[in-house]
Amino acid sequence: MKKQYKLVALMLAAALTLFALSACASAAPAATEAPAVTEAPAATAAPTAGPTAAPTEDPTPTLTRIKAAGKLVVLTNAAFAPFEYLGKDNKPVGVDMDIAKAIADEIGVQLDVVDMDFDGIVMAIQAGKGDLALSGMSNTEERRQSVDFSINYVDAAQVVIVKEGSAIKSAADLEGKNVGVQMGTTGDIYVTESVKAKKVLRYKTGPDAGAELANGKIDAVVIDEMPAKQIASANAGLAVLDEPLTSEQYAIAMAKNTPDLKAVVDQVVQKLLDDGTIAKLIEEHKAASNS
């Protein structure tokens, strides 16, 4: 009998061992499968935002939307004479504003100009807060990754503004100096990447940087040539060095994949170039912004 009891006990122990092993085996996959179930939807759900951008690829809706709204929204930074500056009524005027008006007239809508910080304009165009950006904006490869551009309409260059009698005579002399720039401009990019300045000071506008230079707070300013000359003429004792630092072209920025709008913009800009209007506007606004 004892042997029988021992045999039964051994059989029960074996059965319990097998049960425990099978329970462990069945529980194990749950720990590895659960993350796959919860994580997979998150990875596939994100791209669903994509289709909302698809309409911008349609060749017709941009002008249709602008005409329906009855206005062309243009973004600028009105502190970049002669291209954009505040007129006597404290509203943006300048070469770019006249070009913008010609484009709005061609489309058959009113012009609505929004004055904002220059370094936020490209992102605002991407976000649909404006139809065009006319702000003395250089057509660069980096910006073309975010927006499309019209044909170029003005040749430009970065130059150096200094105080008269300064020891700074060329770009090489900027090394170890405190250099002012307008935030987000190609002048900012040039100084940051190509000049071993002691400090790069970034200002909201070029005139702000010019005032700091005139007051002896910084050693030089790097900014576009025509605005540089306007800044120098507005601040006694400042001079613009002859040596250009870069070669650039201004163009009009717009959201990517808006070919209907680009076609109208290019057509208007080309006409204004061909008949000499843009050259005349530059001379007119040079004089007006200095008065």
C-alpha positions, 0 to 999 in steps of 0.5 A: 500500500505504501508503494502504491501511495508513493506511486500515486504521489509521484504521478500527482507531482509530475502532473502538477509540474507539467501543469505549471510548465504549460501555464508559464509557456502560455503566459510568456507570449502575452508579454511580447505580443502586447507592445506590438498591438499597442505600438503599431497603430501609433506608428501608422496613425501619424501619416493620416495628417498628410492628405490634408495637404494634398489640395495644394498640389491641385493647379487651380485652387489657390487663385480660386481661394484668393478671388473668393476671399477678395484679397491677396494677403502679403507678408512683409517686414516694413523696416527694409527701405527702400523695399518696405518701410512705414509711410507717413500714414504708418502703413507699409510702402516701398518697392515690394508693396508696389509690386504686390499691388500690381499682382493684386490688381492683376488677380482682381482683388484688394491688397492686404499687407501684414507687417511682421518679424522677418524671421517668422515670414517663411513659417507663416507662409508655410502655415497658410497665414499669407499668400505671398512674402515680399520682404527683400527676401533672397532666393536661397537653396535653404529657403526653397526647401520650405517655399517656392519663389517667383522669378528673381527681380533684384540683384543684391549683396551683403555688405558691412556698415562701420563707423567712419574711421573704423579699423574694419576695412574688409570682411577679414577684419570682422574676426574677433568683433561684435557684429550686428545682423537682422535676425533670420536674414542672409546676413545673419547666416553669412556672419554665423557661418563665415565670420569668426566674430567675437559675438553675433548680435541679432536684431529685429530690424536693420535700423535697430542694428544701425542705431546700436552701431552709431551708439558704439554698442557694436563694431559693425553691421552686415546687411543687404546693400541698399538697406545698408546705404539707407541706414548709413544715410540715416545715422551720421558717422556711418559708412558702407564698405565697398567690398560685397560679401555675397551675390544674391537675388530677391524673389517673391515667396509663396507656398509650395505647389501653387503653380497657378499663383506662381504663374500670375506672379511671374507674369507681373514681375517679368512685365515690371522688369521688362518695362523698367518699372522696378528700376524706377520704383527703386530710385523713387523709394530711395528718395522717398525713404530718405526724406 
